[in-house]
Amino acid sequence: MKPKTDVNEMIVKDFAMVIEDFTRIFIRLPTIEKLSFTTLSVLHTLSHKSPMRLNDLIATEQVTQSAITQLVTRLERDGLVERKPDPSDGRAVLVHITALGAGIIDSRRSDRMKRIASFFEGLAPEEREAIASALPALTHLAQLGRSL
């Protein structure tokens, strides 16, 4: 007798594997604004959650205090972020993304969208429709994971 396989377990495993493959491709797609993965991750995080305290960036980016301080100093020097005092705590600093930093994220997203559009040309109409139908559920799944 064959052991029963949990359908949800199969879906999660297959989904995770596809997402891992797609993520690997996705992060390498843009041909513009080539910056380190950590730099881009911080800018992307700030594009959604700006301003943030350094300690919160340490937690989301999973880097050391020293590494995030050096990175934010470099980003500030390059005009991509700015530090401002936290109005609720004079001892703390908030990191804000600048228009230039947000522009990098936007230009990379635009470049990525153009490149992904070429992938869609290789799909059958019913495959494109399946992806379109899945977008609300995938959006909800991403929202559930944003708290991380």
N, C-alpha and C positions, 0 to 999 in steps of 0.2 A: 504494500500500500504506500502510495506517495505521500510525503508529508505535505500538509496544507501550507500554502504560502499566503501570508496576509497581503491582500491587495494594496492596502495603504502603505505597507512596508516596501513593496515593490515600487509603487509610485514615488515614494520619497527617495528611494535609492536611485531610481532612474532619473528623477528630477535633479537630484544633487549632482549626478554625474554629468548631465547635460549642461547644467548651470556652471559647473567647474570648467568644462570645455569652452563654453561660450564666454565665460569671464576671462579666461586666458586669451582668447581671440579679441574680445571686446576692449580690454585695457591696452592692447597693442595697436588698435585700429588707427587712431589719429596720427596724422603725419605732420601735424603742426604743434607748436608749443611743447616741445619735448622736454619734460622735466622729470625728476625722480618720482617714483611711485609714491613715496611718503609725502613729498611736496604736493603732488596732485591730490592725494587723499585728504590732506589737511585743507587745501583750498576747496575741495568738493564738500567736505564736512561743513566748513564755514559758509559755503554758498547756501546750505540748507538751515544752519543753526547759528548763524552769526548774530550777535557776538557770543563768544564763549570764554570762560576762564581757562587758563593754562592747564589746571588740574583736570578739567573736563576733556580737554584735547588729549591729554596724556591717556586718559581712560579709553576714549574712542579710538585713538590711533595706536594704542598698545606700544608706546615707546617710553623711554625714560624721561625724567624731568630734564636732564641735561640735553638730551636729543631734541626735545620739543622746544626748549629755550633757544638752542642754537638755530633750529629751523625757523622759528618765528622771528628771530633777529635777522636772519637772512631774507626772509619774505618781506619783513618790514623795510629793510634796506633797499629791496627791489621794488618797493611800492605796491606790493600785492596784498599786504595786510597792514593794519595799524593797531597799536595798543592805546587803550584809553583807560583812565581810572574807573573802577566799578563804583557807580554812584551809591550802591547799597553797602559797600565795604571799602573804605579808603585804603586798606592795605592790599587789596586785590586789583588785578588788571584784567580787562576784557580785551580779547582779540577780535577785531572786526575785519571782514574782507573788504577790500577797496573795490572801486569800479574796475580798476585794471585787473585785479585778481579774479573778479567775477567774469570779466571779459575773456580771460583764459579758459575758464570752465565752459563758457558759452561757445567759444570758437571751437574747442575740442568736441563739444557735443554736436555742433553743426557739421563738423568734418566727419565725425563718427556716423551721423545719420546718413550722410551722402554715401559713405562706404557700405553701410548696412543695406541701403536701398538696392545696391547691386546684388546683394545676396538674395533679396526678395524676388529678383528677376528669375532666379533659378528655381523658384517654388511653383508648384501647380496652383491654380486659383483656389482649389479647396484647401490647400495647405495654408495659403494666406488668410483665408476665411477662418480656419481653425485657430490661427494665431490671434486674429482680431477678436474672435469669440472668447479666447482665454485671457485677454488683456484685463478685464475687470477683476477676475480672480487673482491674476498675477499682481495687479496694483494693490489689491487688498493684502496679499501675502507680503509684499514689500512694506506696506504700512505697519503690519504686525511686527516686522523685523526692525523698523526704524528706531525702536526704543533701545536697541543695543548700542 
